[in-house]
Amino acid sequence: MAGDEETRVLLRGLLRLHHFRVDGEAEGATQAVELVRVHRPSLLVVDANLAEGSSGPLVGQARALVPGLRVILVAPASRPPNLPSDPGQRPDAVLLRPFRIRQFAEALVPSGGGELPVPH
């Protein structure tokens, strides 16, 4: 996940608070895919502003390595992401910054109905 250090610290803390282990961080898609290959996580949090690559292909490659991988995309509200048409490259949830802690907590686990709604 890329983003300013303040956001990273907040997200790491929120993940740990909800009993998720943080295995690593990446600046770009190539490094992120390698971390997924090595650690095989159940959750991937991706910032829409990657230093290298883009979120859609990253999501697709990560899910090819870890089927069922849950992906949360974090993006600024001032620039909501254009989501790929390919469902395999779409995140499970999109959080627009600034977001509430409760919104992040709700995005961590799938609702009974499957995918969470993407805000507009």
N, C-alpha and C positions, 0 to 999 in steps of 0.2 A: 504494500500500500504506500502510496506517495502522499505527501501533504506536509503542512508545517509541523514542526516538532510539538507544538502545543496540542494539536489535534491528535497526533500519534500517542502522546502521553495519556490524554483523555480516553482514547479508544482502548489502549492497553489496559488501563485501570478498569474500565467498564467490562471488558472481556474477562479479566481475572475475577472481578466482583461476581460475575455470572458463571464462574467455575470453568472457563475456557482457558486452556493453556496457550500462551503466545509462543510459537516456535520460531518466528523470525519476521523480518520486515524486508521489503524490497523497494527499490526506487523505480524499477521498470518491469515490464512484462517478462523479459527473458529471465531476470533474476527471480521473479515471482514463480514462474513455471518450475525453475530448478528447486526452489524451496518446497513447492507442492510435491515434486517428484521424490524428494528426500524424506519429507515429514508426513506426507499423506494425511493432511488435516481433514476434519469434517466441516470446517467453516473457513471461508476466505473473505476478508474484508478488503475491498479495493477502492482506492480513491480514484475518481474520474480523471484527475490530472496526473497521469503517469509521466515520469521523466523520459521514458522510452516505451513505444508500443501503445496499444489502446485496449480498453477494457473488454470489448467484445471477443476478440481473438484470444485474449488471456483467459477469459471465462471458458471458452470452448476447449482450449488446450488443457486447462486445469481439470475440467470435468472428464476429459478423455483419460486422464491419469487416475482420477478418483471419481468414479461414477457416484452420483448422489451427493456430491459436494454442494453445500449450501453457500451461496455467494450474496454478500451485501455490498452494494455500490454506494459510495458516499460522494456527493457532488454539491457544489455550491448552488443555493437556491437561485442565484442570479444567472446561472448557466445550467439549467437542467439538461441531463444527457439525452442525446438521441439514441434510443435503444435499438440494437440490431433486430432485424426481422426474424433471424434464425433463433428459435427458442433455446437451442443449445448454447448460445452466446449471451442470452439474457440473464441478468441477475435475478435472484429470488426476491430481493427487496431493494428499493432505492431509498436512501435517506438524504434529504436535502438539508444542507447546513444553512443556518443553525437548526439543530434538531433537539428534541427533548430526550432526556435519558430514558424515559418510558418508551419512546418510539424505538430507540436502539434496542432496548430489552425485548420488545415485541418482535423486532426483526430477526433476533437471534434464533428463534425456534419457529418452525412452520406452524401455521394455523391448521385447524382440522381440515380446511378446505384446500390445502395445497399452497399455491403461490400467494404471496402477500400483494396487495395492490401497490401499484407504482404511482406516487403522487404526480399530479400534473401542474 
